[in-house]
Amino acid sequence: MTGDHYFTAEPTTAARPREVEFTVAGRDYTLASAGGVFSADRLDPGTAVLLRKAELPTADTTGDLLDLGCGFGPISCVLADNAPAATVWAVDVNERARDLTAANAERVGAADRVKVRAPADVPADLRFTQLWSNPPIRIGKDELHELLRRWLPRLAPDGVAWLVVARHLGGDSLHRWLVDEGWQVERHASQKGFRVLRVGR
């Protein structure tokens, strides 16, 4: 056992490269993954619900989209695939996850439109038309709230955030907290124990 988590900056867990296959909106994806990143062996069930139930961007979508906590990049690749006129910012503290996301963006032909960055390397003045996240609940409530307080205000005035949270991990309490913070929150969908939240100003 090591002390690594998917939110470890430089995981020491053996990489053991593998591939993850999934389908979203009729397109099949085969992405590279490895040990030491979030949901290394499969598309996380929460991420699957998010990509199935939220309103994916379209060919008409422009601007900057944020994948917060990108892992090996499934959300980033789907966003880039669906919104070829947009730029996707894939952000993660985990260096191995960032490397995998960059490689996977190249796999789907979107390397020029997916900007992979550590959180501190995202331009401070950038505003996002969309924010997508299966947020790292296991970092703890205080740290999660701090994370969302940092990134949600970076939505453009008419921007929207799509979040997925397991009900048993506090999906409903997070909904209430977001409302208390002044956000407009809609439970857009529920499936397989997950809440998909649509968040706006």
Secondary structure, DSSP 8 states (H G I E B T S, - for coil): --S--TT-SS--S----EEEEEEETTEEEEEEE-TTSTTTTS--HHHHHHHHHS----TT--EEEEEET-TTSHHHHHHHHH-TTEEEEEE-S-HHHHHHHHHHHHHTT-TTTEEEE-GGGS-TT--EEEEEE---GGG-HHHHHHHHHHHGGGEEEEEEEEEEEEGGGTHHHHHHHHHHTT-EEEEEEEETTEEEEEEE-
